[in-house]
Amino acid sequence: MRFRGWFTLAAAASIVLGAIGCSNSTTGPSVSLSGSYSLVSIQFPPQPAVMPPNATGTFTLTATTYTLHLVTPQGTVDDNGTYTISGSNWSQSSTITGQATGTYSLNGSVLTVNATAQGVTSISVWQKQ
């Protein structure tokens, strides 16, 4: 996989992504995802998922912003931007890769972001710290 694919992760984490307690303009706060998360796995289908120790990362969320730090064999990605959630939909605006859209789910303390940016899909899984 080319390093460019990992940059897409920044937009998707999607990571990946990747959702804070934000406000839905019609229903108010939908869920709070604020906090710090550690990477469980990242996948760019159809490639297999990559997990620590081969890839490590942190994903920090506030009410409307995110910061991503990801280290892979292909290099390091540092990204930040804003995001919104509505229902299970995820939308983010990255300072590196632009717009990404997709879905997210929160199961206990595990956040999964499945998003597409610039035609590349990423599925990132994060454990809240």
Phi and psi restraints in degrees (value plus and minus 20) as a CYANA .aco file:
   2 ARG   PHI     -96.0   -56.0
   2 ARG   PSI     135.7   175.7
   3 PHE   PHI     -78.5   -38.5
   3 PHE   PSI     -51.1   -11.1
   4 ARG   PHI     -76.5   -36.5
   4 ARG   PSI     -56.6   -16.6
   5 GLY   PHI     -81.0   -41.0
   5 GLY   PSI     -55.6   -15.6
   6 TRP   PHI     -90.0   -50.0
   6 TRP   PSI     -50.5   -10.5
   7 PHE   PHI     -83.7   -43.7
   7 PHE   PSI     -55.3   -15.3
   8 THR   PHI     -81.1   -41.1
   8 THR   PSI     -51.9   -11.9
   9 LEU   PHI     -75.6   -35.6
   9 LEU   PSI     -60.2   -20.2
  10 ALA   PHI     -78.3   -38.3
  10 ALA   PSI     -58.6   -18.6
  11 ALA   PHI     -97.1   -57.1
  11 ALA   PSI     -53.1   -13.1
  12 ALA   PHI    -109.9   -69.9
  12 ALA   PSI     -55.7   -15.7
  13 ALA   PHI     -86.8   -46.8
  13 ALA   PSI      66.5   106.5
  14 SER   PHI     -88.3   -48.3
  14 SER   PSI      34.7    74.7
  15 ILE   PHI    -105.4   -65.4
  15 ILE   PSI      83.5   123.5
  16 VAL   PHI      33.1    73.1
  16 VAL   PSI      -8.1    31.9
  17 LEU   PHI    -198.1  -158.1
  17 LEU   PSI    -177.9  -137.9
  20 ILE   PHI    -132.5   -92.5
  20 ILE   PSI     153.2   193.2
  21 GLY   PHI     -87.7   -47.7
  21 GLY   PSI      77.2   117.2
  22 CYS   PHI    -135.0   -95.0
  22 CYS   PSI     148.5   188.5
  23 SER   PHI    -118.3   -78.3
  23 SER   PSI     113.4   153.4
  24 ASN   PHI    -111.2   -71.2
  24 ASN   PSI     107.9   147.9
  25 SER   PHI     -82.1   -42.1
  25 SER   PSI     -41.0    -1.0
  26 THR   PHI    -124.1   -84.1
  26 THR   PSI     -43.6    -3.6
  27 THR   PHI    -140.9  -100.9
  27 THR   PSI     -20.6    19.4
  28 GLY   PHI      61.2   101.2
  28 GLY   PSI    -186.2  -146.2
  29 PRO   PHI     -79.9   -39.9
  29 PRO   PSI     110.6   150.6
  30 SER   PHI    -114.8   -74.8
  30 SER   PSI     -59.9   -19.9
  31 VAL   PHI    -185.7  -145.7
  31 VAL   PSI     130.5   170.5
  32 SER   PHI    -124.8   -84.8
  32 SER   PSI      97.5   137.5
  33 LEU   PHI    -127.7   -87.7
  33 LEU   PSI     -14.0    26.0
  34 SER   PHI     -75.1   -35.1
  34 SER   PSI     118.3   158.3
  35 GLY   PHI     125.3   165.3
  35 GLY   PSI    -192.8  -152.8
  36 SER   PHI    -130.6   -90.6
  36 SER   PSI     117.4   157.4
  37 TYR   PHI    -146.7  -106.7
  37 TYR   PSI     129.4   169.4
  38 SER   PHI    -131.6   -91.6
  38 SER   PSI     126.1   166.1
  39 LEU   PHI     -86.0   -46.0
  39 LEU   PSI     110.6   150.6
  40 VAL   PHI    -119.1   -79.1
  40 VAL   PSI     -66.6   -26.6
  41 SER   PHI    -183.8  -143.8
  41 SER   PSI     139.7   179.7
  42 ILE   PHI    -160.4  -120.4
  42 ILE   PSI     118.1   158.1
  43 GLN   PHI    -158.7  -118.7
  43 GLN   PSI     121.1   161.1
  44 PHE   PHI    -139.9   -99.9
  44 PHE   PSI      67.7   107.7
  45 PRO   PHI     -72.3   -32.3
  45 PRO   PSI     119.5   159.5
  46 PRO   PHI    -110.4   -70.4
  46 PRO   PSI     -10.6    29.4
  47 GLN   PHI     -86.1   -46.1
  47 GLN   PSI     132.2   172.2
  48 PRO   PHI     -91.8   -51.8
  48 PRO   PSI     138.9   178.9
  49 ALA   PHI     -85.7   -45.7
  49 ALA   PSI     127.2   167.2
  50 VAL   PHI    -134.1   -94.1
  50 VAL   PSI     114.9   154.9
  51 MET   PHI    -148.8  -108.8
  51 MET   PSI     145.8   185.8
  52 PRO   PHI     -78.7   -38.7
  52 PRO   PSI     123.0   163.0
  53 PRO   PHI    -108.2   -68.2
  53 PRO   PSI     -22.4    17.6
  54 ASN   PHI     -91.0   -51.0
  54 ASN   PSI     -45.8    -5.8
  55 ALA   PHI    -161.5  -121.5
  55 ALA   PSI     115.9   155.9
  56 THR   PHI    -153.0  -113.0
  56 THR   PSI     137.6   177.6
  57 GLY   PHI    -195.6  -155.6
  57 GLY   PSI     145.9   185.9
  58 THR   PHI    -150.7  -110.7
  58 THR   PSI     128.0   168.0
  59 PHE   PHI    -155.9  -115.9
  59 PHE   PSI      91.9   131.9
  60 THR   PHI    -130.2   -90.2
  60 THR   PSI     107.6   147.6
  61 LEU   PHI    -139.1   -99.1
  61 LEU   PSI     119.7   159.7
  62 THR   PHI    -136.3   -96.3
  62 THR   PSI    -181.4  -141.4
  63 ALA   PHI     -83.7   -43.7
  63 ALA   PSI     -52.5   -12.5
  64 THR   PHI    -162.5  -122.5
  64 THR   PSI     -19.5    20.5
  65 THR   PHI    -146.6  -106.6
  65 THR   PSI     142.0   182.0
  66 TYR   PHI    -158.0  -118.0
  66 TYR   PSI     136.5   176.5
  67 THR   PHI    -153.3  -113.3
  67 THR   PSI     110.6   150.6
  68 LEU   PHI    -141.6  -101.6
  68 LEU   PSI     115.2   155.2
  69 HIS   PHI    -152.0  -112.0
  69 HIS   PSI      98.6   138.6
  70 LEU   PHI    -151.3  -111.3
  70 LEU   PSI     112.4   152.4
  71 VAL   PHI    -141.4  -101.4
  71 VAL   PSI     103.5   143.5
  72 THR   PHI    -152.4  -112.4
  72 THR   PSI     151.3   191.3
  73 PRO   PHI     -80.0   -40.0
  73 PRO   PSI     -43.0    -3.0
  74 GLN   PHI    -103.8   -63.8
  74 GLN   PSI     -32.0     8.0
  75 GLY   PHI     120.9   160.9
  75 GLY   PSI    -189.8  -149.8
  76 THR   PHI    -132.7   -92.7
  76 THR   PSI     118.1   158.1
  77 VAL   PHI    -140.0  -100.0
  77 VAL   PSI     105.7   145.7
  78 ASP   PHI    -140.9  -100.9
  78 ASP   PSI     104.6   144.6
  79 ASP   PHI    -165.4  -125.4
  79 ASP   PSI     137.9   177.9
  80 ASN   PHI    -173.4  -133.4
  80 ASN   PSI     144.5   184.5
  81 GLY   PHI     152.9   192.9
  81 GLY   PSI    -178.0  -138.0
  82 THR   PHI    -141.5  -101.5
  82 THR   PSI     142.4   182.4
  83 TYR   PHI    -170.7  -130.7
  83 TYR   PSI     142.9   182.9
  84 THR   PHI    -158.1  -118.1
  84 THR   PSI     133.7   173.7
  85 ILE   PHI    -149.3  -109.3
  85 ILE   PSI     128.7   168.7
  86 SER   PHI    -170.2  -130.2
  86 SER   PSI      94.6   134.6
  87 GLY   PHI      43.1    83.1
  87 GLY   PSI    -143.3  -103.3
  88 SER   PHI    -123.7   -83.7
  88 SER   PSI     -10.7    29.3
  89 ASN   PHI    -105.6   -65.6
  89 ASN   PSI     121.7   161.7
  90 TRP   PHI    -141.8  -101.8
  90 TRP   PSI     114.8   154.8
  91 SER   PHI    -159.3  -119.3
  91 SER   PSI     115.4   155.4
  92 GLN   PHI    -161.1  -121.1
  92 GLN   PSI     136.7   176.7
  93 SER   PHI    -144.2  -104.2
  93 SER   PSI      94.4   134.4
  94 SER   PHI    -116.9   -76.9
  94 SER   PSI     126.7   166.7
  95 THR   PHI     -94.4   -54.4
  95 THR   PSI     -35.8     4.2
  96 ILE   PHI    -122.6   -82.6
  96 ILE   PSI     -68.8   -28.8
  97 THR   PHI    -132.6   -92.6
  97 THR   PSI     -18.1    21.9
  98 GLY   PHI      65.2   105.2
  98 GLY   PSI    -160.4  -120.4
  99 GLN   PHI    -106.7   -66.7
  99 GLN   PSI     125.2   165.2
 100 ALA   PHI    -159.7  -119.7
 100 ALA   PSI     124.4   164.4
 101 THR   PHI    -156.8  -116.8
 101 THR   PSI     135.3   175.3
 102 GLY   PHI     150.3   190.3
 102 GLY   PSI    -161.3  -121.3
 103 THR   PHI    -152.5  -112.5
 103 THR   PSI     143.8   183.8
 104 TYR   PHI    -160.8  -120.8
 104 TYR   PSI     139.7   179.7
 105 SER   PHI    -164.1  -124.1
 105 SER   PSI     130.2   170.2
 106 LEU   PHI    -146.1  -106.1
 106 LEU   PSI      95.5   135.5
 107 ASN   PHI    -138.9   -98.9
 107 ASN   PSI      79.8   119.8
 108 GLY   PHI      46.4    86.4
 108 GLY   PSI    -135.9   -95.9
 109 SER   PHI    -128.8   -88.8
 109 SER   PSI      -3.1    36.9
 110 VAL   PHI    -128.7   -88.7
 110 VAL   PSI      99.4   139.4
 111 LEU   PHI    -123.2   -83.2
 111 LEU   PSI     107.8   147.8
 112 THR   PHI    -139.1   -99.1
 112 THR   PSI     109.2   149.2
 113 VAL   PHI    -141.6  -101.6
 113 VAL   PSI     103.5   143.5
 114 ASN   PHI    -137.7   -97.7
 114 ASN   PSI      87.7   127.7
 115 ALA   PHI    -162.1  -122.1
 115 ALA   PSI     138.8   178.8
 116 THR   PHI    -144.4  -104.4
 116 THR   PSI     111.9   151.9
 117 ALA   PHI    -157.2  -117.2
 117 ALA   PSI     113.6   153.6
 118 GLN   PHI      31.4    71.4
 118 GLN   PSI      18.1    58.1
 119 GLY   PHI      59.3    99.3
 119 GLY   PSI     -17.0    23.0
 120 VAL   PHI    -134.0   -94.0
 120 VAL   PSI     108.3   148.3
 121 THR   PHI    -116.4   -76.4
 121 THR   PSI     120.0   160.0
 122 SER   PHI    -152.2  -112.2
 122 SER   PSI     126.8   166.8
 123 ILE   PHI    -143.3  -103.3
 123 ILE   PSI      92.0   132.0
 124 SER   PHI    -136.2   -96.2
 124 SER   PSI     120.1   160.1
 125 VAL   PHI    -141.2  -101.2
 125 VAL   PSI     111.9   151.9
 126 TRP   PHI    -151.0  -111.0
 126 TRP   PSI     119.8   159.8
 127 GLN   PHI    -124.2   -84.2
 127 GLN   PSI     104.4   144.4
 128 LYS   PHI     -89.2   -49.2
 128 LYS   PSI     118.1   158.1
